Amino acid sequence: MRKWGLLAAALGLTMAACGGETTTTADGEAGGTATAGSRLDVVKDRGQLICGVDGGIPGFSFVDESGTYSGLDVDVCKAVAAAVLGDAEAVEYRRLDSTERFTALSGGEVDMLSRNTTWTISRDTSVGLEFAPTTFYDGQGMLVRADSGIETLEDFAGQAICVETGTTTELNLTDQMRQLGVDFEPVVFQDADAAYAAYDEGRCEGMTSDKSQLVARRSTLPNPDEHVLLDVTMSKEPLGPVTVNNDSSWFDVVKWVTFGLIQAEEYGINSENVATFEGTENPDIARFLGAEGTLGTDMGLPNDFMVQVISQVGNYGEIYERNVGADSEFELERGQNALWTEGGLMYSPPFR
């Protein structure tokens, strides 16, 4: 036992020498180490979250003629704002294309991205990003005209395919066609709007992107029923919110708010019934909603941060269904995006 005591004392001295500021929970356990100059403090002082989005994908992030933003990605921004600022509407949205999104994030122009961004090892390491939990599990697909006669990727030999540059989509397409030995013509665009416009004009026989985006964008074409998705999945595309490296306080907030959306659905807590859980005798739910413990304050948030999130934005299931699921025009099945208890991949670590 004496060895462990000496080791603990040595670690404590090391943390003090490094300038770490350790908090203590109500249970007497050491809390997280505060990060000097965290983006969390910047957002609090500003009183507004600046969130980078696409803005052109119905169901995920779309801005209408009145300037109103909506979609699954937008609701994630709102959830973070509700947790940090107590107001889901305290968000400034910045539309970013695929080539400028990472520069805007690393340069501090936005606080986070919630913009159909795929989690990859290179982005997580060499690009210097931190990926919060996946909010939509997707895969790359291909959109073609129903009367094109194209049924497989091999049918694109000698044909043109529109693709947005600076994306995993562009790289996946090249890899897939190389593996299949198919010689095709890539037609690349920096802006997604330009890519879909070119496809609609017939400048390419196919348009490739995440399947969810293809379904959403198809709805904006003049004659959506004249276009179909091929029965092909070219990749894994885990999409979710992103922050920058080396700011654990801010990353923890975005990460655990996202997990909270999933956990709320698992608990059966939604925007309509959250108030009925006040005074619950379930200790897990009491901690989750901030009635017990210090899970929120340990992160620098109000202890009832998840009450604010759920009451103002809803749980993950509500967000999914109203934007892309059964209550939307797209009616996408949950599939991999169902809770783990229902055969999906949505799973939150314990709130304790």
C-alpha positions, 0 to 999 in steps of 0.5 A: 500500500505504501508504494501506491501512496508514494506513486499517487503523491508523485503524480500529484506533484507532477500535475502541480508542476505542469500547472494542472488545475484539478477539480473535486467532485461532490463524492470526493473524487478527482475531477477533470483538469481544466484547460486554459484558454479553452474554446468552451470559455470563448463560447460562453463569453461570446454568448453564441456558438458558431457552427460550421455546416453545409447548408445545402443538404435537406434533412441534414443542414439546409437553409431556406429562403427565409434564412432558417437552418434545419436538419439533423446536423443543425440540431446537433449544433442546437444541442451543444448551444442548449447545453453550454448557453441554455439557449438552442437558438444561440447559434450562428451558422457558417456555410462551408464547402468541403475544401474550406471546412477544416481550415475554418475550424483550425483557424478558429473561425468556427467553434465546431463542425456539424457538416456531414464529415467522415471520421478517418484516421488521417483527419484524426491525426495529421489534419489535427481534428477530434471526432465526437460520436457518430451521429449518422452511419452512412455509406457512399453510393451512386446516383444515376438517371433511371433510363441510363441503362447503368446498373453497376459501377462497371457500366461507367467505363468511359463515362463521366462521374461528378464528385465533390473534391476534397472529400473521402468520396473522391478518394473512395471513387478512385480506389473503387474504380481502380480495383475494378479496372474501370477507366472513367472520367472524374468531373470534380467540383469544389462546391456541391451545388455546382456538382449537382447542377452539372449532373442535372445538366447531363455533364456526367452520367453519375453523381457520387456522394454519401447515400443520405446526401444523394437521397436528400439532393435527389429531392431538389432535382426538377424530376426526382423520380427520374433518378435512382440510387444504384444498389452499391455501397462503396465505403463506410462513412461515419459522420459526426461533429468535429472539434480541433485537437488539444482542447479536451474541455471543449471536446468533452462537451461536444462529445458528451452532449452527443452521447447524451442525445443517444442516452436520452433515447435509450432512457425513453426521455424525450422533449415531451416527457422530460419534466415528468422525470423530476424527482425520479428515484432511478439513480442513473437517470437522476445523475443523467439529468443533473439532480444528483452528482456533478457530471455537468459542473465537472465539465464546466456546464450547468448540472442540468445541461441534458434537461436543457438539451432534451427539452429544447431539441429532443433526443436522438430519435426525435432528431432523426425522425423529424429530419430524415426518418418517418416524420420527414419526406425522406422516410429513411429507416433507422438501420445502423442508426438505431439504438444498440438495443434495437440492432443498431450502432447507436451506443453511449458509454455510462453517465456516471 
